[in-house]
Amino acid sequence: MGVLTDYFRAADAASVVRALQDPDDRPLVGGGHPHFDGVEAKRLDPDLMLGELVAAIRQVPWEAGLVTERPVWPTTPEPGPSDPQAEDDPWATGPWVVELAASVRDTLAEVSDADVPAAVARWVQTEELRPAGVEDVQPLAEELIRLARRARGAGEKLYCWICL
């Protein structure tokens, strides 16, 4: 089972929740008339994969927690480790949306175009991307960077939609 992810920009968490509750069932990102400007980034989870891109841009080793995030969806309280979890509990089934820290947005937005190829070359050396080449992942990195620049320019935050 693979993880699907989309990254998008929004003014705030409340607008994300409203979009997820929209009875028109419009997509958050991509296709038709999406709610938000975003990037479809299959399998690019925020903690590890995006974190490794952020680490490559900052030229630091990746570590857990490098990309900090705050849950936005589901809106119900997250169950504790000892709480019983029903099969239909949205925390078990998803989708989930997290708000990324402004520092992540700013790291992506501030990388210069001239530095992108070197950052991507470092990124593809990670275990998860090692079979890929720079030419395979640079377009996605550039899309995420442009999205972060638009978000910062508009005073918006970055979010990640995650689904199994």
Summary of the structure (lengths in Angstrom):
residues: 164
radius of gyration: 16.1
end to end distance: 6.7
largest distance: 50.8
contacts: 466
relative contact order: 0.23
helix: 40%
strand: 16%
